[in-house]
Amino acid sequence: MKNTLALVLALAVVSSPAYASRARLEALGEGKNGSYYINDARNMFLNPASIVKHKKKLLLELGAPTAAGAEGANDSLAQGGFINTFGDFTYALYLNNASDTMAAATNALGIQPDGAIELQLAGEGALNWGVAVTTAGNNQGANNASYWGVRAGIEKDALAVFATLGLSSKVNVGTLEALKGKLRLDAGATYKMDNMTVFGKYSTSTNDVNVGTGAVETNTTVLGAGVGFQKEMTKSTHMFTRVEADYSTGKSAGVTNAKTYNIPLVLGAETQALSWLAIRGSIGHSLIGQSITGRADLTGLTTVGAGVGMTFGDVTIDGLVASNGQNGVDQIGMGTGPAASQNFGFGDNMITRIAMTYNF
């Protein structure tokens, strides 16, 4: 079926590409929920004010009805939504995206809420602003999980500031309240200077986990800062470079002081190879890094991704062709490319992720 799809797309009618998919970002070495320096509609999950730059789009991501654990190649959530306008406002409705904030609030027991609904509203002017509300929940027999969160952001000239706050999260196992979220905050800021973007990020998550032997407080904190460059080499080719420094610390049951630091360098490129075909790829490399708990050395950890974008009319199909990423886990700064499709080929796993964007 995928090979047939590729043949159909080869007959495409030319249109300007739409930048709005996990497949594109992961092929360029970025996270599944947006980039701090690459323009893409999925940046709406970092800063809802960004939707004013991606109006009138239908966004679809192929995947399974539900996903357990980390979102690797074989358990990506089916998701999608649209961005439209109403008077002077831009709004978006998106279904079933598993944001990092939501997952971190409730995944300590392997039970995560799904069926997420996110509504965003934004306005533009001298100051672009955006707000969003997210809710998710499920029942797995006697077990259930729920999440409520809000997101807000602004853009003023070259500066953008944004944050996501988890308001309520819990997991019930039978009659036991197994997890209760106490605090979840993701915040970030970017500042653009010509081809360079400087960014900083901060996240913290605290939960009370009770597995029947008493409540244990778990927490994770991540700090990071970096610089991203993008350069137009030719009218059809762009180069991307990102270097950052990240540090995380956390406490969980049985682990009192887990610490990790990492300084990754990511190099990527995207080119319009043919009028209907875009090709992109990246390599990410940990210059210096270590997980202090267990003394696992991250130095030399290397991830590679490659993908394609095929456009006909107002429709763009993006695919992640190959990746040796981290099984959906962001090793602070190394992106979230899935690891299942590690070799180029024309079998069933030729394309790991498929996304469609329709400009209406």
MORAFEN-V802916 format. One record per helix or strand of 3 or more residues. SS is the DSSP state (a for helix, b for strand). FROM is the first residue (numbers start at 1). TO is the last residue. If there is no record, write none. Layout:
ss=SS from=FROM to=TO
ss=SS from=FROM to=TO
This chain:
ss=a from=2 to=9
ss=a from=22 to=27
ss=a from=41 to=45
ss=a from=48 to=53
ss=b from=57 to=61
ss=b from=79 to=86
ss=b from=89 to=95
ss=a from=100 to=109
ss=b from=117 to=123
ss=b from=128 to=140
ss=b from=143 to=156
ss=b from=159 to=173
ss=b from=176 to=193
ss=b from=196 to=210
ss=b from=215 to=234
ss=b from=237 to=252
ss=b from=255 to=274
ss=b from=277 to=291
ss=a from=293 to=295
ss=b from=302 to=312
ss=b from=315 to=323
ss=b from=353 to=359
